[in-house]
Amino acid sequence: MGKRILIVGGGLAGTIVANGLCRQLGEELRTGSVGITMLGTSDKHMYQPGLLYLPFGRFRESELFRDQRKVLDRRVPYFIDPAANIDVEKKEVTTDSGKTHSYDYLVIATGSQIKPQNVPGLAEGAHWFYDLEGARRMREGLEAFEGGKIVINVNAPHKCPVAPLEITFMLYDYLNSKGLMDKTEIMYTYPIGRLHALEPVAEWAKTEMDKYGFKYETFFNTKEVDPEKKTISSEEGVTLDYDFLVTIPPHSGADVITNSDLGAGGWVPTDRNKLLREGSTDVFVVGDTTNIPISKAGSTAHFEADTVVDNLSSLLTEGRWARNYDGKVFCFVETGMDTGTYVWFNYTTPPNPGPPSQMIHWFKLVYNRLYWLSARGLL
Amino acid sequence: MTQRTKIDARGAFCPGPLMELIAALKLIEIGDEVEVWSSDKGSANEIPEWVAKVGHEMGGTEECDGYWSLVVKKAK
């Protein structure tokens, strides 16, 4: 029997691994010495960064999605049958429908999910753009907004570290264009003692926020929201009023990870260089679901997936390890409706973002379309 | 018996040691601890500052070879 690779998760990381393996293991797939199977939760593949634009009407909903079976190499059987239990001792995964898939190599790519319900009152009182339904509601809320206090509230942990700043500056441009900024106050809250995890980005953000007259409250970890009184309070003892609350909710990993006892909070303990599950030699972990102290970002998922593709292919064809993951992350930062910058770093190179420009914003807009080439393992 | 979660955040730029600590504290019980390793000198000040502000307890700060080890006990 050939070697069986099972990929759990049809998001960006899982899809790049599947497509990349197909490109490197064509002969092995043809002869049957290797087989790849994917389990997922949806027939659609969503471009998640596009959700940032939805509240402002800048993306059509249809542009966010493609059929997963068209993004995925046709040599990969894809089952819309989510994993219910992952047993790394027996080397098998049981699905919601009751089927059992055995594997020789497992790739866990189950991603992360928002958990606004983890903070009392947050789900009832806040808007968010981190899923389709939330982005739609926020779009409706913004269309009806006629001025007042906006609080943008950030909770740890969350995916896409730059999105909170992006939504803030895009909100400013959007409201300015509607003539509402003279009737609006923007307040930004962040969990640590500066405006962003990355110091250079935090310094840039402070300069911009001071320029526009935004208010901010750092060391703010949300304790509860009172949707009736429209207040949000922190563990640190601060309470803020709001007329319109936008939250970046706290996240967790997928339920199957906690249900399978693979990691507290849904985060799988993972070797930061090898991307192997700690204690395993046949279980790779990629994307948001690792517990690696690194950005939960699309680019992280992409570079991790590329590494896993190289290593799995090398192990199967040459019996050797190819290379370690160097911690690379590359993120565009929309600094308004028509400017942008980017930041990149790895485990040994600190970030050093450049000044925002229209050209980088345009390149981000181009990447919004080129993403599908990345998902197909071509870019 | 006190459980201790360990986070090796050396060379972690984003989201960084304090954000990792905040996330980890949400997953443990009151009385349990998180031990964070950070190569960022700022963490050695920022973490105790936040712990005091929010009401948890510092279990100790140790300067090691090229990094700092900080232990935080969840108090609420």
Chai-1 contact restraints between the chains, C-beta under 6 A:
chainA,res_idxA,chainB,res_idxB,connection_type,confidence,min_distance_angstrom,max_distance_angstrom,comment,restraint_id
A,A156,B,M19,contact,1.0,0.0,6.0,A-B,restraint_1
A,A156,B,I22,contact,1.0,0.0,6.0,A-B,restraint_2
A,A156,B,A23,contact,1.0,0.0,6.0,A-B,restraint_3
A,P157,B,A23,contact,1.0,0.0,6.0,A-B,restraint_4
A,P161,B,C14,contact,1.0,0.0,6.0,A-B,restraint_5
A,P161,B,P15,contact,1.0,0.0,6.0,A-B,restraint_6
A,P191,B,I22,contact,1.0,0.0,6.0,A-B,restraint_7
A,I192,B,L18,contact,1.0,0.0,6.0,A-B,restraint_8
A,I192,B,M19,contact,1.0,0.0,6.0,A-B,restraint_9
A,G193,B,E46,contact,1.0,0.0,6.0,A-B,restraint_10
A,A197,B,C14,contact,1.0,0.0,6.0,A-B,restraint_11
A,A197,B,P15,contact,1.0,0.0,6.0,A-B,restraint_12
A,A197,B,G16,contact,1.0,0.0,6.0,A-B,restraint_13
A,A197,B,M19,contact,1.0,0.0,6.0,A-B,restraint_14
A,L198,B,C14,contact,1.0,0.0,6.0,A-B,restraint_15
A,F219,B,W50,contact,1.0,0.0,6.0,A-B,restraint_16
A,F219,B,K53,contact,1.0,0.0,6.0,A-B,restraint_17
A,E235,B,V54,contact,1.0,0.0,6.0,A-B,restraint_18
A,E236,B,K53,contact,1.0,0.0,6.0,A-B,restraint_19
A,E236,B,V54,contact,1.0,0.0,6.0,A-B,restraint_20
A,A264,B,L27,contact,1.0,0.0,6.0,A-B,restraint_21
A,G265,B,L27,contact,1.0,0.0,6.0,A-B,restraint_22
A,P293,B,A9,contact,1.0,0.0,6.0,A-B,restraint_23
A,P293,B,A12,contact,1.0,0.0,6.0,A-B,restraint_24
A,P293,B,E20,contact,1.0,0.0,6.0,A-B,restraint_25
A,S295,B,C14,contact,1.0,0.0,6.0,A-B,restraint_26
A,F345,B,F13,contact,1.0,0.0,6.0,A-B,restraint_27
A,Y347,B,G11,contact,1.0,0.0,6.0,A-B,restraint_28
A,P350,B,F13,contact,1.0,0.0,6.0,A-B,restraint_29
A,P351,B,F13,contact,1.0,0.0,6.0,A-B,restraint_30
